Amino acid sequence: MVALILGMLVCVALALVVVALVAVPARRDGRGILTPKGEEVVTALKERQQSARDRLDRGSVSGSADDADGPGAEVLTDDAPVPNSAETVDSSARA
């Protein structure tokens, strides 16, 4: 067990060395580390984080179902029906 943990620590250390050798000089040269799509994802996450903090500061986040439709709330819907787990088991048993 100790050998496994030491091996994992060595792998993590090697990964950090590779990142330091590749990413740090690239960043100093002004090249971006992330792709344009990655930059968009980071920007979107920062905006969502800020809006969540704003809602928390206003006190509108109480965990109740009424607040779920408030400003900035996202409603995720999926038009595909969710199969009943019992039906799934029955259909696989018949096959």
DSSP file (Angstrom, degrees, kcal/mol; ACC not computed):
  #  RESIDUE AA STRUCTURE BP1 BP2  ACC     N-H-->O    O-->H-N    N-H-->O    O-->H-N    TCO  KAPPA ALPHA  PHI   PSI    X-CA   Y-CA   Z-CA
    1    1 A M     >        0   0    0      0, 0.0     4,-2.1     0, 0.0     5,-0.2   0.000 360.0 360.0 360.0 -40.3    0.0    0.0    0.0
    2    2 A V  H  >  +     0   0    0      1,-0.2     4,-2.6     2,-0.2     5,-0.2   0.890 360.0  53.4 -64.1 -39.0    2.8    2.4    0.8
    3    3 A A  H  > S+     0   0    0      1,-0.2     4,-2.3     2,-0.2    -1,-0.2   0.879 107.8  51.2 -64.4 -36.7    4.4    1.6   -2.6
    4    4 A L  H  > S+     0   0    0      2,-0.2     4,-2.2     1,-0.2    -2,-0.2   0.925 111.5  46.3 -65.5 -45.1    1.2    2.5   -4.3
    5    5 A I  H  X S+     0   0    0     -4,-2.1     4,-2.3     2,-0.2    -2,-0.2   0.916 113.2  49.2 -65.0 -43.2    0.9    5.8   -2.5
    6    6 A L  H  X S+     0   0    0     -4,-2.6     4,-2.2     1,-0.2    -1,-0.2   0.900 109.9  52.3 -63.0 -39.8    4.5    6.7   -3.2
    7    7 A G  H  X S+     0   0    0     -4,-2.3     4,-2.1     1,-0.2    -2,-0.2   0.902 109.5  48.9 -62.4 -41.4    4.0    5.8   -6.9
    8    8 A M  H  X S+     0   0    0     -4,-2.2     4,-2.3     2,-0.2    -2,-0.2   0.897 110.1  51.3 -65.8 -39.5    1.0    8.1   -7.1
    9    9 A L  H  X S+     0   0    0     -4,-2.3     4,-2.3     2,-0.2    -2,-0.2   0.886 108.9  51.1 -64.5 -38.3    2.9   10.9   -5.5
   10   10 A V  H  X S+     0   0    0     -4,-2.2     4,-2.5     2,-0.2    -1,-0.2   0.909 109.7  50.5 -64.1 -41.9    5.8   10.4   -8.0
   11   11 A C  H  X S+     0   0    0     -4,-2.1     4,-2.2     2,-0.2    -2,-0.2   0.906 110.8  48.4 -63.1 -41.6    3.3   10.6  -10.8
   12   12 A V  H  X S+     0   0    0     -4,-2.3     4,-2.2     2,-0.2    -1,-0.2   0.908 111.0  50.9 -65.3 -41.0    1.8   13.8   -9.5
   13   13 A A  H  X S+     0   0    0     -4,-2.3     4,-2.0     1,-0.2    -2,-0.2   0.910 110.1  49.4 -63.3 -42.2    5.3   15.3   -9.1
   14   14 A L  H  X S+     0   0    0     -4,-2.5     4,-2.3     1,-0.2    -1,-0.2   0.896 109.6  52.3 -63.6 -39.4    6.2   14.4  -12.6
   15   15 A A  H  X S+     0   0    0     -4,-2.2     4,-2.4     1,-0.2    -2,-0.2   0.904 108.8  50.0 -63.2 -40.9    2.9   16.0  -13.9
   16   16 A L  H  X S+     0   0    0     -4,-2.2     4,-2.4     2,-0.2    -1,-0.2   0.884 109.4  51.6 -65.1 -37.8    3.7   19.2  -12.0
   17   17 A V  H  X S+     0   0    0     -4,-2.0     4,-2.2     2,-0.2    -2,-0.2   0.917 109.9  49.3 -64.4 -42.8    7.2   19.3  -13.5
   18   18 A V  H  X S+     0   0    0     -4,-2.3     4,-1.8     2,-0.2     5,-0.3   0.926 111.8  48.3 -63.3 -44.4    5.8   18.9  -17.0
   19   19 A V  H  X>S+     0   0    0     -4,-2.4     4,-2.2     1,-0.2     5,-1.0   0.916 111.8  50.2 -61.7 -42.3    3.2   21.7  -16.5
   20   20 A A  H  <5S+     0   0    0     -4,-2.4     4,-0.3     1,-0.2    -1,-0.2   0.881 112.4  47.0 -63.9 -37.2    6.0   23.9  -15.1
   21   21 A L  H  <5S+     0   0    0     -4,-2.2    -1,-0.2    -5,-0.2    -2,-0.2   0.772 126.4  26.4 -75.9 -25.3    8.2   23.2  -18.1
   22   22 A V  H  X5S+     0   0    0     -4,-1.8     4,-1.3    -5,-0.2    -2,-0.2   0.871 124.3  38.5-103.3 -52.6    5.4   23.8  -20.7
   23   23 A A  H  X5S+     0   0    0     -4,-2.2     4,-2.5    -5,-0.3     5,-0.2   0.887 110.4  55.2 -75.5 -40.5    2.8   26.1  -19.4
   24   24 A V  H  ><S+     0   0    0     -5,-1.0     4,-2.1    -4,-0.3    -1,-0.2   0.942 111.1  42.9 -64.7 -48.9    4.9   28.6  -17.5
   25   25 A P  H  > S+     0   0    0      0, 0.0     4,-1.7     0, 0.0    -1,-0.2   0.884 114.3  52.8 -63.9 -35.2    7.2   29.6  -20.4
   26   26 A A  H  <>S+     0   0    0     -4,-1.3     5,-2.0     1,-0.2     4,-0.3   0.914 109.5  48.4 -64.5 -41.3    4.2   29.7  -22.7
   27   27 A R  H ><5S+     0   0    0     -4,-2.5     3,-1.0     1,-0.2    -1,-0.2   0.877 109.5  52.8 -65.9 -37.6    2.3   32.0  -20.4
   28   28 A R  H 3<5S+     0   0    0     -4,-2.1    -1,-0.2     1,-0.3    -2,-0.2   0.836 105.4  54.9 -67.2 -31.9    5.4   34.3  -20.1
   29   29 A D  T 3<5S-     0   0    0     -4,-1.7    -1,-0.3    -5,-0.2    -2,-0.2   0.524 122.0-108.2 -78.6  -4.4    5.6   34.5  -23.8
   30   30 A G  T < 5S+     0   0    0     -3,-1.0     2,-0.2     1,-0.3    -3,-0.2   0.457  73.8 137.5  93.5   1.2    2.0   35.8  -23.9
   31   31 A R      < -     0   0    0     -5,-2.0    -1,-0.3    -6,-0.2     2,-0.2  -0.579  55.6-115.6 -80.5 144.8    0.5   32.6  -25.4
   32   32 A G        -     0   0    0     -2,-0.2    -1,-0.1     1,-0.1    -5,-0.0  -0.483  10.6-150.7 -78.0 149.4   -2.7   31.4  -23.9
   33   33 A I  S    S+     0   0    0     -2,-0.2     2,-0.2     2,-0.1    -1,-0.1   0.849  79.2  58.9 -85.3 -38.6   -2.9   28.1  -22.1
   34   34 A L  S    S-     0   0    0      1,-0.1    -2,-0.1     2,-0.1     0, 0.0  -0.550  87.0-113.7 -92.2 157.0   -6.5   27.4  -22.9
   35   35 A T     >  -     0   0    0     -2,-0.2     4,-2.3     1,-0.1     5,-0.2  -0.341  40.0 -98.9 -74.4 166.6   -8.1   27.1  -26.3
   36   36 A P  H  > S+     0   0    0      0, 0.0     4,-2.0     0, 0.0     5,-0.1   0.892 127.7  51.6 -56.4 -38.8  -10.7   29.8  -27.3
   37   37 A K  H  > S+     0   0    0      1,-0.2     4,-2.1     2,-0.2     5,-0.1   0.903 108.5  51.3 -64.2 -40.0  -13.5   27.4  -26.3
   38   38 A G  H  > S+     0   0    0      1,-0.2     4,-2.3     2,-0.2    -1,-0.2   0.880 107.8  52.2 -63.2 -38.7  -11.8   26.9  -22.9
   39   39 A E  H  X S+     0   0    0     -4,-2.3     4,-2.4     2,-0.2    -1,-0.2   0.890 108.4  51.5 -63.9 -39.1  -11.6   30.6  -22.4
   40   40 A E  H  X S+     0   0    0     -4,-2.0     4,-2.5     2,-0.2    -2,-0.2   0.902 109.6  49.9 -63.5 -41.1  -15.4   30.9  -23.2
   41   41 A V  H  X S+     0   0    0     -4,-2.1     4,-2.4     2,-0.2    -2,-0.2   0.921 111.2  48.1 -64.2 -43.8  -16.1   28.2  -20.6
   42   42 A V  H  X S+     0   0    0     -4,-2.3     4,-2.3     2,-0.2    -2,-0.2   0.910 112.0  49.7 -63.9 -41.8  -14.0   29.9  -17.9
   43   43 A T  H  X S+     0   0    0     -4,-2.4     4,-2.2     2,-0.2    -2,-0.2   0.918 111.2  49.0 -63.2 -43.3  -15.7   33.3  -18.7
   44   44 A A  H  X S+     0   0    0     -4,-2.5     4,-2.3     1,-0.2    -2,-0.2   0.901 111.1  50.2 -63.1 -40.7  -19.2   31.7  -18.5
   45   45 A L  H  X S+     0   0    0     -4,-2.4     4,-2.4     2,-0.2    -1,-0.2   0.893 109.3  51.0 -65.1 -39.3  -18.3   30.0  -15.2
   46   46 A K  H  X S+     0   0    0     -4,-2.3     4,-2.3     2,-0.2    -1,-0.2   0.903 110.6  49.5 -64.5 -39.7  -17.0   33.3  -13.7
   47   47 A E  H  X S+     0   0    0     -4,-2.2     4,-2.4     2,-0.2    -2,-0.2   0.912 111.8  47.9 -65.4 -42.0  -20.3   35.0  -14.8
   48   48 A R  H  X S+     0   0    0     -4,-2.3     4,-2.3     2,-0.2    -2,-0.2   0.891 111.4  51.4 -65.1 -38.7  -22.4   32.3  -13.2
   49   49 A Q  H  X S+     0   0    0     -4,-2.4     4,-2.2     1,-0.2    -2,-0.2   0.921 110.9  47.8 -63.7 -43.0  -20.3   32.5  -10.0
   50   50 A Q  H  X S+     0   0    0     -4,-2.3     4,-2.3     1,-0.2    -2,-0.2   0.903 111.8  49.0 -66.3 -40.4  -20.8   36.2   -9.8
   51   51 A S  H  X S+     0   0    0     -4,-2.4     4,-2.4     2,-0.2    -1,-0.2   0.881 110.9  51.1 -67.2 -35.7  -24.5   36.0  -10.4
   52   52 A A  H  X S+     0   0    0     -4,-2.3     4,-2.2     2,-0.2    -2,-0.2   0.903 110.8  48.4 -66.0 -40.1  -24.8   33.3   -7.7
   53   53 A R  H  X S+     0   0    0     -4,-2.2     4,-2.6     2,-0.2    -2,-0.2   0.896 110.4  51.7 -66.1 -38.8  -22.9   35.5   -5.3
   54   54 A D  H  X S+     0   0    0     -4,-2.3     4,-2.0     2,-0.2    -2,-0.2   0.922 110.8  47.5 -63.2 -43.6  -25.1   38.5   -6.1
   55   55 A R  H  X>S+     0   0    0     -4,-2.4     5,-1.9     1,-0.2     4,-0.8   0.895 112.2  50.1 -64.1 -38.7  -28.2   36.4   -5.4
   56   56 A L  H ><5S+     0   0    0     -4,-2.2     3,-0.6     1,-0.2    -2,-0.2   0.903 109.5  51.0 -66.0 -40.3  -26.7   35.2   -2.2
   57   57 A D  H 3<5S+     0   0    0     -4,-2.6    -1,-0.2     1,-0.2    -2,-0.2   0.857 108.7  51.5 -64.8 -34.8  -25.9   38.7   -1.1
   58   58 A R  H 3<5S-     0   0    0     -4,-2.0    -1,-0.2    -5,-0.2    -2,-0.2   0.655 112.2-123.7 -75.9 -14.4  -29.5   39.8   -1.9
   59   59 A G  T <<5S+     0   0    0     -4,-0.8    -3,-0.2    -3,-0.6    -2,-0.1   0.658  74.3 125.9  83.8  15.9  -30.7   36.9    0.3
   60   60 A S      < +     0   0    0     -5,-1.9     2,-0.9     1,-0.1     3,-0.2   0.543  48.9  86.2 -86.6  -4.8  -32.9   35.4   -2.4
   61   61 A V        +     0   0    0     -6,-0.6    -1,-0.1     1,-0.2    -2,-0.0  -0.821  41.2 140.2 -98.2 103.1  -31.3   32.0   -2.1
   62   62 A S        -     0   0    0     -2,-0.9    -1,-0.2     2,-0.2     3,-0.1   0.438  67.3-113.1-119.9  -4.4  -33.2   30.2    0.6
   63   63 A G  S    S+     0   0    0      1,-0.3     2,-0.1    -3,-0.2    -2,-0.1   0.499  72.2 132.1  86.9   2.7  -33.3   26.7   -0.8
   64   64 A S    >   -     0   0    0      1,-0.1     3,-0.7     0, 0.0     4,-0.4  -0.471  68.8-117.6 -87.3 163.2  -37.1   26.8   -1.3
   65   65 A A  G >  S+     0   0    0      1,-0.2     3,-0.9     2,-0.2     4,-0.3   0.758 110.2  66.3 -69.3 -24.5  -38.9   25.7   -4.5
   66   66 A D  G >  S+     0   0    0      1,-0.2     3,-0.7     2,-0.2    -1,-0.2   0.822  97.5  53.4 -67.3 -30.2  -40.3   29.3   -4.9
   67   67 A D  G X  S+     0   0    0     -3,-0.7     3,-1.6     1,-0.2    -1,-0.2   0.598  86.3  83.2 -80.5 -10.3  -36.8   30.7   -5.5
   68   68 A A  G <  S+     0   0    0     -3,-0.9    -1,-0.2    -4,-0.4    -2,-0.2   0.776  92.0  48.2 -66.5 -25.1  -36.0   28.3   -8.3
   69   69 A D  G <  S+     0   0    0     -3,-0.7    -1,-0.3    -4,-0.3    -2,-0.1   0.232  89.6 117.8 -98.3  14.6  -37.8   30.5  -10.8
   70   70 A G  S X  S-     0   0    0     -3,-1.6     3,-1.9     1,-0.2     2,-0.1  -0.008  79.8 -55.1 -71.3-179.0  -36.1   33.7   -9.7
   71   71 A P  T 3  S+     0   0    0      0, 0.0    -1,-0.2     0, 0.0     3,-0.1  -0.345 126.3  15.2 -62.6 135.1  -33.8   35.9  -11.9
   72   72 A G  T 3  S+     0   0    0      1,-0.3     2,-0.2    -3,-0.1    -2,-0.1   0.414  89.8 140.4  84.2  -2.0  -30.9   34.0  -13.4
   73   73 A A    <   -     0   0    0     -3,-1.9     2,-0.5    -6,-0.1    -1,-0.3  -0.546  42.1-145.5 -76.6 138.6  -32.4   30.6  -12.6
   74   74 A E        -     0   0    0     -2,-0.2     2,-0.6    -3,-0.1    -4,-0.1  -0.879   3.6-153.4-105.7 134.9  -31.9   28.0  -15.3
   75   75 A V        -     0   0    0     -2,-0.5     2,-0.6    -6,-0.1    -6,-0.0  -0.932   9.2-158.8-108.7 116.4  -34.5   25.4  -16.1
   76   76 A L        +     0   0    0     -2,-0.6     2,-0.3     2,-0.0    -2,-0.0  -0.838  15.7 178.6 -97.2 123.2  -33.1   22.3  -17.6
   77   77 A T        -     0   0    0     -2,-0.6     2,-0.4     2,-0.0    -2,-0.0  -0.912  17.1-163.6-124.3 152.9  -35.6   20.2  -19.5
   78   78 A D        -     0   0    0     -2,-0.3    -2,-0.0     2,-0.1     0, 0.0  -0.979   8.7-158.6-135.8 120.8  -35.3   17.0  -21.4
   79   79 A D        +     0   0    0     -2,-0.4    -1,-0.1     2,-0.1    -2,-0.0   0.683  66.8  98.2 -74.9 -16.8  -38.0   16.0  -23.8
   80   80 A A  S    S-     0   0    0      1,-0.1     2,-0.1     0, 0.0    -2,-0.1  -0.525  81.7-116.1 -73.7 134.6  -37.0   12.3  -23.7
   81   81 A P        -     0   0    0      0, 0.0    -1,-0.1     0, 0.0    -2,-0.1  -0.416  23.4-121.1 -70.5 146.8  -39.2   10.3  -21.3
   82   82 A V        -     0   0    0     -2,-0.1     2,-0.1     1,-0.0     3,-0.0  -0.776  30.1-126.6 -87.6 121.6  -37.4    8.7  -18.4
   83   83 A P        -     0   0    0      0, 0.0     2,-0.3     0, 0.0    -1,-0.0  -0.384  22.0-110.8 -70.5 146.3  -37.8    4.9  -18.5
   84   84 A N     >  -     0   0    0      1,-0.1     4,-2.1    -2,-0.1     3,-0.2  -0.586  20.8-134.9 -73.0 133.5  -39.2    3.2  -15.5
   85   85 A S  H  > S+     0   0    0     -2,-0.3     4,-1.9     1,-0.2    -1,-0.1   0.843 105.2  54.1 -63.0 -32.2  -36.4    1.1  -13.9
   86   86 A A  H  > S+     0   0    0      2,-0.2     4,-2.3     1,-0.2    -1,-0.2   0.895 108.2  49.4 -68.1 -39.4  -38.8   -1.8  -13.5
   87   87 A E  H  > S+     0   0    0      2,-0.2     4,-2.6     1,-0.2    -2,-0.2   0.881 109.1  52.9 -66.0 -37.6  -39.7   -1.7  -17.2
   88   88 A T  H  X S+     0   0    0     -4,-2.1     4,-1.8     2,-0.2    -2,-0.2   0.904 110.3  46.9 -64.0 -41.6  -36.0   -1.6  -18.1
   89   89 A V  H  X S+     0   0    0     -4,-1.9     4,-1.6     2,-0.2    -2,-0.2   0.913 113.2  49.2 -66.6 -42.4  -35.3   -4.7  -16.0
   90   90 A D  H  X S+     0   0    0     -4,-2.3     4,-1.5     1,-0.2    -2,-0.2   0.907 111.2  48.6 -64.2 -42.6  -38.3   -6.6  -17.4
   91   91 A S  H  X S+     0   0    0     -4,-2.6     4,-1.0     1,-0.2    -1,-0.2   0.854 111.8  49.0 -69.1 -33.7  -37.4   -5.8  -21.0
   92   92 A S  H  < S+     0   0    0     -4,-1.8    -1,-0.2    -5,-0.2    -2,-0.2   0.809 108.3  54.3 -74.6 -27.2  -33.8   -6.9  -20.5
   93   93 A A  H  < S+     0   0    0     -4,-1.6    -2,-0.2     1,-0.2    -1,-0.2   0.820 107.1  51.7 -73.0 -30.6  -34.9  -10.1  -18.9
   94   94 A R  H  <        0   0    0     -4,-1.5    -1,-0.2     1,-0.2    -2,-0.2   0.790 360.0 360.0 -74.8 -28.0  -37.1  -11.0  -21.9
   95   95 A A     <        0   0    0     -4,-1.0    -1,-0.2    -5,-0.1    -2,-0.1   0.485 360.0 360.0 -72.2 360.0  -34.3  -10.5  -24.4
